[in-house]
Amino acid sequence: MLEPGTVLSWWLAAALPLALATACGFLAMIVTSSRFE
């Protein structure tokens, strides 16, 4: 069985790039939509 610290670090390692990608995509969508209006 994995230790809580290992699971936490694994979740952080998996969620951080996903959150960054989501934020970048969201910002890009806002910028492009405001640019074309």
Secondary structure, DSSP 4 states (H G I P E B T S, - for coil): ---HHHHHHHHHHHHHHHHHHHHHHHHHHHHHHHH--
